[in-house]
Amino acid sequence: MQDRPIIVGAGLAGLMTALHLAPLPVLVLARAPLGTGAASAWAQGGVAAAVGPDDDPALHLQDTLAAGDGLCDPAMAERILRAGPDAIAALIGHGAAFDRTDSGALALGLEAAHSRRRIVHAAGDGTGAEIIRALIQAVRDTPSITVLDDVEARRLIVEDGRIRGVLAVGPHGAMTLPAARVVLATGGIGGLFLHTTNPPAAWGQGLLLAARAGAALTDIEFVQFHPTALDAGCDPLPLVSEAVRGEGATLIDETGSRFLADLPGAELAARDVVARAVWRHQAAGHRVFLDARTALGDSFAQRFPGINAACHAAGIDPATQPIPVVPAAHFHMGGVAVDAAGCSSVEGLWACGEVASTGLHGANRLASNSLLEAASFARWVAEDVAATQPVRLRPLPAPKLPPAPDPAPVRAIMSGQVGLLRDRDGLQEAIRRLAPLAVSGGAAADPATLGLMLAVAALRREESRGAHARTDFPDHAPAFQHRLSLTLPEAIAAAGRLADPIARRA
Ligand SMILES: Cc1cc2nc3c(=O)[nH]c(=O)nc-3n(C[C@H](O)[C@H](O)[C@H](O)COP(=O)(O)OP(=O)(O)OC[C@H]3O[C@@H](n4cnc5c(N)ncnc54)[C@H](O)[C@@H]3O)c2cc1C
């Protein structure tokens, strides 16, 4: 009954938090074996950090605030971006081998809306895999860290408003794990949508665990759709990194026309702008391709070996053929509302990485800022967890285990009505369709409840800003130039005004 912090999730955020907590004993729960099931291992472009000789965190901040479209928390963003060079040094310290120039300096890539080359990468497009390889080794070398993989957290146990433990399920069935300090590092929500680049199970379970425990969520309406997922007809869709456009690849349609040429910034405009332009062009009946033949040609395979392999698996040779692409849900700017130490509004609950909403990303994440956020925030979360007094734990009654979640019935609703382009009628319709699933108690209940919260948040924000595009409110509204928080009871109350099943339950 030792009060050992539990970290839920073993991507960059979870593993870095565990390493920073050493030698304090911690338990890491991961739904999938280490190295799998985490978006971190799939990251291609790299980690943004102002480490180049022509760069400065102040310039990185300028670019981040511009992408965030008026919604970043500037002080928080400045703190995270200033910590960038240290976060890179910490990753190198754990053994991550980043690509270097002939002179031994870090090789820096360029991505959309960055004014400098500042993307630190490894093995070309294998950055995430290299970072996670190094961190797994470091975790294995750290005796204070115990990893339970193949274990899924299904509920947080809360008594008197504070965390008391985790209800989880593993190969041997359900288990109740007492703990007064829990860190959620559960990643993103792309799996709530039909097209996603996220690992298959990443539908936002951690976010819902927090909401059910009473935590406030912030800015959850902001979902970033990546403009160039490989249109290979599989699930999830392989990503074709923005770094390919950074190297000069262009977007064309089936006629060969470069349809974004007149857009300010063209292919390297902010990600939401490019994603909507591609979506609209496809909605008008066109097919869209990323053309790297001239910019990269034969060097494609060497610069982007992972993407090259994914293209070849789909029967495309990017050196000689345009790559078919489609927008896909990629990153969640919103998340569990946290303070500067990663603390949520529930005592004993922290959040780190994509599941958290720190204020860095605002309405739209600047490319490659998320690995940086996870790596730098992990230190501050660990410091706060370690400074929180352990409490005396007692055995907990096991709450009823909810069914294994299945987002399948929710995904078409989310993509259809809560996707790249939204309006009031569609969002209300989504709420009406999600409500019976949310109260069903069945496998779709948890994903539908989170989808409902997103739809309520998107309905409430009557403006277009960053990744949140309302066709009925196409402009910024000064009244909405602030971050919005939402709790589960608030979402249920709002949905209850539109949907009978929720009204009866409320
Ligand atoms: C294809 C792709 C490419 C990307 N490229 C980049 C890039 O180049 N640069 C960049 O900055 N960002 C990139 N991103 C975004 C970035 O990878 C993520 O934001 C970041 O890795 C999130 O890290 P995390 O540790 O928060 O979550 P993850 O790495 O997703 O880890 C989540 C962990 O939580 C576990 N988990 C989830 N729910 C539960 C549960 N209920 N119980 C137990 N375990 C659970 C998962 O199994 C996993 O171990 C990319 C994302 C994708 C999908």
Ligand as a Chemical Component Dictionary entry (heavy atoms), coordinates in Angstrom:
data_LIG
# 
_chem_comp.id                   LIG 
_chem_comp.type                 NON-POLYMER 
_chem_comp.pdbx_formal_charge   0 
_chem_comp.three_letter_code    LIG 
# 
loop_
_chem_comp_atom.comp_id 
_chem_comp_atom.atom_id 
_chem_comp_atom.alt_atom_id 
_chem_comp_atom.type_symbol 
_chem_comp_atom.charge 
_chem_comp_atom.model_Cartn_x 
_chem_comp_atom.model_Cartn_y 
_chem_comp_atom.model_Cartn_z 
_chem_comp_atom.pdbx_ordinal 
LIG C1  C1  C 0 2.134  9.995  -37.435 1  
LIG C2  C2  C 0 2.444  11.106 -36.476 2  
LIG C3  C3  C 0 3.554  11.916 -36.688 3  
LIG C4  C4  C 0 3.851  12.941 -35.795 4  
LIG N1  N1  N 0 4.965  13.695 -36.000 5  
LIG C5  C5  C 0 5.312  14.616 -35.076 6  
LIG C6  C6  C 0 6.530  15.341 -35.186 7  
LIG O1  O1  O 0 7.316  15.136 -36.108 8  
LIG N2  N2  N 0 6.822  16.251 -34.222 9  
LIG C7  C7  C 0 5.993  16.510 -33.174 10 
LIG O2  O2  O 0 6.309  17.348 -32.341 11 
LIG N3  N3  N 0 4.831  15.832 -33.054 12 
LIG C8  C8  C 0 4.491  14.896 -33.960 13 
LIG N4  N4  N 0 3.327  14.211 -33.811 14 
LIG C9  C9  C 0 2.539  14.422 -32.599 15 
LIG C10 C10 C 0 3.281  13.759 -31.440 16 
LIG O3  O3  O 0 3.783  12.517 -31.888 17 
LIG C11 C11 C 0 2.376  13.530 -30.258 18 
LIG O4  O4  O 0 1.708  14.703 -29.924 19 
LIG C12 C12 C 0 3.199  13.100 -29.052 20 
LIG O5  O5  O 0 4.024  12.006 -29.401 21 
LIG C13 C13 C 0 2.301  12.697 -27.922 22 
LIG O6  O6  O 0 3.094  12.078 -26.938 23 
LIG P1  P1  P 0 2.370  11.508 -25.674 24 
LIG O7  O7  O 0 3.442  10.867 -24.848 25 
LIG O8  O8  O 0 1.532  12.538 -25.066 26 
LIG O9  O9  O 0 1.366  10.388 -26.256 27 
LIG P2  P2  P 0 1.678  9.039  -27.034 28 
LIG O10 O10 O 0 3.046  8.995  -27.550 29 
LIG O11 O11 O 0 0.570  8.820  -27.997 30 
LIG O12 O12 O 0 1.582  7.936  -25.894 31 
LIG C14 C14 C 0 0.350  7.637  -25.280 32 
LIG C15 C15 C 0 0.545  6.408  -24.415 33 
LIG O13 O13 O 0 -0.610 6.237  -23.598 34 
LIG C16 C16 C 0 -1.042 4.885  -23.651 35 
LIG N5  N5  N 0 -2.450 4.881  -23.282 36 
LIG C17 C17 C 0 -3.467 5.603  -23.811 37 
LIG N6  N6  N 0 -4.609 5.379  -23.134 38 
LIG C18 C18 C 0 -4.301 4.486  -22.159 39 
LIG C19 C19 C 0 -5.050 3.857  -21.142 40 
LIG N7  N7  N 0 -6.347 4.117  -20.967 41 
LIG N8  N8  N 0 -4.429 2.975  -20.322 42 
LIG C20 C20 C 0 -3.095 2.708  -20.481 43 
LIG N9  N9  N 0 -2.330 3.288  -21.439 44 
LIG C21 C21 C 0 -2.932 4.166  -22.259 45 
LIG C22 C22 C 0 -0.688 4.457  -25.077 46 
LIG O14 O14 O 0 -0.665 3.061  -25.203 47 
LIG C23 C23 C 0 0.701  5.106  -25.194 48 
LIG O15 O15 O 0 1.663  4.317  -24.533 49 
LIG C24 C24 C 0 3.009  13.189 -34.688 50 
LIG C25 C25 C 0 1.890  12.385 -34.485 51 
LIG C26 C26 C 0 1.603  11.352 -35.366 52 
LIG C27 C27 C 0 0.403  10.499 -35.117 53 
# 
loop_
_chem_comp_bond.comp_id 
_chem_comp_bond.atom_id_1 
_chem_comp_bond.atom_id_2 
_chem_comp_bond.value_order 
_chem_comp_bond.pdbx_ordinal 
LIG C1  C2  SING 1  
LIG C2  C3  SING 2  
LIG C2  C26 DOUB 3  
LIG C3  C4  DOUB 4  
LIG C4  N1  SING 5  
LIG C4  C24 SING 6  
LIG N1  C5  DOUB 7  
LIG C5  C6  SING 8  
LIG C5  C8  SING 9  
LIG C6  O1  DOUB 10 
LIG C6  N2  SING 11 
LIG N2  C7  SING 12 
LIG C7  O2  DOUB 13 
LIG C7  N3  SING 14 
LIG N3  C8  DOUB 15 
LIG C8  N4  SING 16 
LIG N4  C9  SING 17 
LIG N4  C24 SING 18 
LIG C9  C10 SING 19 
LIG C10 O3  SING 20 
LIG C10 C11 SING 21 
LIG C11 O4  SING 22 
LIG C11 C12 SING 23 
LIG C12 O5  SING 24 
LIG C12 C13 SING 25 
LIG C13 O6  SING 26 
LIG O6  P1  SING 27 
LIG P1  O7  DOUB 28 
LIG P1  O8  SING 29 
LIG P1  O9  SING 30 
LIG O9  P2  SING 31 
LIG P2  O10 DOUB 32 
LIG P2  O11 SING 33 
LIG P2  O12 SING 34 
LIG O12 C14 SING 35 
LIG C14 C15 SING 36 
LIG C15 O13 SING 37 
LIG C15 C23 SING 38 
LIG O13 C16 SING 39 
LIG C16 N5  SING 40 
LIG C16 C22 SING 41 
LIG N5  C17 SING 42 
LIG N5  C21 SING 43 
LIG C17 N6  DOUB 44 
LIG N6  C18 SING 45 
LIG C18 C19 SING 46 
LIG C18 C21 DOUB 47 
LIG C19 N7  SING 48 
LIG C19 N8  DOUB 49 
LIG N8  C20 SING 50 
LIG C20 N9  DOUB 51 
LIG N9  C21 SING 52 
LIG C22 O14 SING 53 
LIG C22 C23 SING 54 
LIG C23 O15 SING 55 
LIG C24 C25 DOUB 56 
LIG C25 C26 SING 57 
LIG C26 C27 SING 58 
# 
